């Protein structure tokens, strides 16, 4: 055990390197490696509820939404941030409904086959 209680899976800056793997492609292996002892947060490309669900299904326990947050902030200040979060949440609700998932705790890799 490293003493860390959480890690962030991100390739900030790495995306400019030819051949660098994407964060989402590495997420399942990292999540499987650390298991349930360390919280895995995902950062990289969360723009919609579908993106959020995909990351959760691949092993993230939470996601960072920096770009969506910043776009909302720039467009409408605090209200814009709230709207961006609301849109992602609604898209997640629709995605869950379309895949038959009733509870966020039930999101796992099986939903990706839906």
C-alpha positions in Angstrom: 0.0 0.0 0.0 1.4 3.4 -0.9 -0.6 5.5 1.5 -2.6 7.1 -1.2 -6.4 7.0 -0.8 -7.1 8.0 -4.4 -5.5 8.4 -7.8 -6.4 10.4 -10.9 -6.2 8.7 -14.3 -5.2 11.5 -16.7 -2.8 12.0 -19.6 -2.6 15.8 -19.4 0.1 16.8 -21.8 0.6 13.3 -23.0 -2.0 13.5 -25.6 0.4 15.6 -27.7 2.8 12.7 -28.0 2.4 10.3 -30.9 1.3 6.9 -29.7 0.5 7.9 -26.1 -2.4 5.9 -24.9 -5.7 7.7 -24.1 -6.8 7.9 -20.5 -10.0 6.0 -21.2 -8.1 3.1 -22.8 -5.9 2.7 -19.7 -8.6 3.2 -17.2 -9.8 -0.5 -16.9 -6.3 -1.8 -16.4 -5.5 0.8 -13.8 -8.8 0.2 -12.0 -8.3 -3.5 -12.0 -4.7 -3.1 -10.7 -5.6 -0.9 -7.7 -8.8 -2.7 -6.9 -11.3 -1.2 -4.5 -8.7 -0.1 -1.9 -7.9 3.2 -3.8 -10.5 5.5 -5.3 -9.9 5.9 -9.0 -10.9 9.3 -10.4 -11.0 9.8 -14.1 -10.0 13.0 -15.9 -10.0 13.3 -19.7 -12.8 14.0 -22.1 -15.9 14.0 -20.0 -18.3 16.1 -22.0 -21.6 14.3 -21.6 -23.5 11.9 -19.5 -22.5 9.1 -21.9 -18.9 9.9 -21.4 -19.5 9.8 -17.6 -21.2 6.5 -17.7 -18.5 5.0 -19.9 -15.8 6.0 -17.4 -17.8 4.7 -14.5 -18.4 1.4 -16.3 -14.6 1.1 -17.0 -13.7 1.5 -13.3 -13.7 5.1 -12.3 -15.4 5.9 -9.0 -15.7 9.6 -9.9 -14.9 11.9 -12.8 -13.5 15.4 -13.2 -15.3 17.7 -15.6 -12.9 20.6 -15.9 -13.6 21.7 -19.5 -17.3 21.5 -19.1 -17.0 23.4 -15.9 -14.9 26.1 -17.5 -17.2 26.4 -20.5 -20.2 26.8 -18.2 -18.3 29.4 -16.1 -17.3 31.4 -19.2 -20.8 31.3 -20.7 -22.8 32.1 -17.6 -20.7 32.3 -14.4 -22.0 30.3 -11.5 -25.3 29.7 -13.2 -23.5 28.4 -16.2 -21.5 25.9 -14.1 -24.8 24.7 -12.5 -26.3 24.3 -16.0 -23.3 22.4 -17.3 -23.6 20.0 -14.4 -27.3 19.7 -14.8 -26.9 18.8 -18.5 -24.4 16.1 -17.8 -26.6 14.7 -15.0 -29.7 14.6 -17.3 -27.6 12.9 -20.0 -26.4 10.4 -17.5 -30.0 9.7 -16.4 -31.1 9.1 -20.1 -28.1 6.9 -20.8 -28.8 4.8 -17.7 -32.5 4.5 -18.7 -31.5 3.4 -22.2 -29.2 0.7 -20.9 -31.6 -0.5 -18.1 -29.4 0.7 -15.3 -31.5 2.0 -12.4 -28.9 2.8 -9.8 -25.5 4.5 -10.4 -23.9 1.8 -8.2 -25.0 -0.8 -10.8 -22.9 0.7 -13.6 -20.2 -1.7 -14.6 -18.6 -3.1 -17.8 -21.7 -5.1 -18.6 -23.5 -1.9 -19.6 -21.0 -1.3 -22.4 -22.5 -4.3 -24.2 -25.9 -2.7 -24.1 
